[in-house]
Amino acid sequence: MLRAVVVAALALAASPAIAQDGAQLFNMQCRMCHSGSPMGPSLAGVAGGEIASKSFAYSPALKAKGGVWTDESLDAYLKAPTTFAPGTKMLVSVSNPTQRAAIIAYLKTLK
């Protein structure tokens, strides 16, 4: 059931309007740390890119994850960063699945 909700939310993420909502959410919840500050890496190109591959001092936990940032892995990370990669530096989560889907849709627009 939960997987069906996530899949449905991610399917909605393809909508440009959802990406626009994601931009607003990103600006409110993520931008402070992910806009070139030493707190977090830029997220341009992160969707579809290798996990922990940008020039940033990632936690050993996130470096050890390996793989690619897919919709599913981004969703899991945003939902519960410390569960996805125990020891990660990111402690802020996005509990609402619709908001996570919107943020993921927005991340896909960042090149």
C-alpha positions as CSV (number, residue, x, y, z in Angstrom):
1,M,0.0,0.0,0.0
2,L,2.7,2.5,1.0
3,R,4.7,1.6,-2.2
4,A,1.6,2.4,-4.3
5,V,1.2,5.8,-2.6
6,V,4.9,6.6,-3.3
7,V,4.6,5.5,-6.9
8,A,1.5,7.6,-7.4
9,A,3.1,10.6,-5.8
10,L,6.2,10.2,-7.9
11,A,4.0,9.9,-11.0
12,L,2.5,13.2,-10.2
13,A,6.0,14.6,-10.0
14,A,6.2,14.7,-13.8
15,S,3.8,17.6,-13.9
16,P,5.4,21.0,-14.4
17,A,2.9,22.5,-11.8
18,I,4.2,20.0,-9.2
19,A,7.8,21.0,-10.0
20,Q,6.8,24.6,-9.4
21,D,5.3,23.6,-6.0
22,G,8.6,21.8,-5.4
23,A,10.6,25.0,-6.1
24,Q,8.6,26.8,-3.5
25,L,9.1,24.0,-1.0
26,F,12.8,23.8,-1.9
27,N,13.2,27.5,-1.3
28,M,11.5,27.2,2.1
29,Q,13.0,24.0,3.4
30,C,16.3,23.3,1.5
31,R,17.8,26.4,0.0
32,M,19.4,27.7,3.1
33,C,21.8,24.7,3.3
34,H,21.9,23.8,-0.4
35,S,22.7,27.0,-2.2
36,G,26.4,27.1,-2.1
37,S,26.9,27.2,1.6
38,P,29.3,24.9,3.4
39,M,26.3,23.3,5.1
40,G,25.3,21.2,2.1
41,P,26.2,20.7,-1.6
42,S,24.4,22.3,-4.5
43,L,21.7,20.0,-5.7
44,A,21.9,21.0,-9.4
45,G,22.3,17.7,-11.3
46,V,21.8,15.5,-8.2
47,A,18.7,13.7,-9.6
48,G,20.0,10.8,-11.7
49,G,23.6,11.5,-10.5
50,E,25.8,9.4,-8.3
51,I,25.2,9.5,-4.6
52,A,27.8,11.6,-2.7
53,S,29.6,12.5,-5.9
54,K,29.7,16.3,-5.8
55,S,32.5,18.3,-4.3
56,F,31.4,18.2,-0.7
57,A,32.5,16.7,2.6
58,Y,29.9,14.0,2.8
59,S,29.5,11.8,5.8
60,P,31.1,8.3,5.5
61,A,27.5,6.9,5.8
62,L,26.3,8.6,2.6
63,K,29.6,7.9,0.8
64,A,29.1,4.2,1.6
65,K,25.6,4.1,0.1
66,G,26.9,4.2,-3.5
67,G,24.5,4.0,-6.4
68,V,22.4,6.7,-8.2
69,W,19.9,9.2,-6.9
70,T,16.7,7.7,-8.3
71,D,13.2,8.9,-7.5
72,E,13.0,6.1,-5.0
73,S,16.3,6.8,-3.3
74,L,15.6,10.5,-3.1
75,D,12.2,9.8,-1.7
76,A,13.7,7.5,1.0
77,Y,16.4,10.0,1.8
78,L,14.1,12.9,2.1
79,K,11.6,10.9,4.2
80,A,14.2,9.8,6.7
81,P,17.8,10.8,6.1
82,T,19.2,9.1,9.2
83,T,17.4,5.8,8.3
84,F,18.5,5.9,4.7
85,A,22.2,6.6,5.7
86,P,22.7,6.3,9.5
87,G,25.3,8.9,10.4
88,T,24.4,11.3,7.5
89,K,24.9,15.0,8.2
90,M,21.4,15.9,6.9
91,L,18.9,15.8,9.7
92,V,16.0,17.6,8.1
93,S,13.3,15.3,6.8
94,V,10.2,15.8,4.6
95,S,7.4,13.7,6.1
96,N,4.7,14.6,3.6
97,P,4.9,12.3,0.5
98,T,3.2,14.8,-1.8
99,Q,5.8,17.4,-0.8
100,R,8.7,15.0,-1.3
101,A,7.4,14.2,-4.8
102,A,7.2,17.9,-5.6
103,I,10.7,18.5,-4.3
104,I,12.0,15.5,-6.4
105,A,10.3,16.9,-9.5
106,Y,11.9,20.2,-8.9
107,L,15.4,18.6,-8.3
108,K,15.0,17.0,-11.8
109,T,14.8,20.5,-13.3
110,L,18.1,21.6,-11.8
111,K,20.9,21.0,-14.3
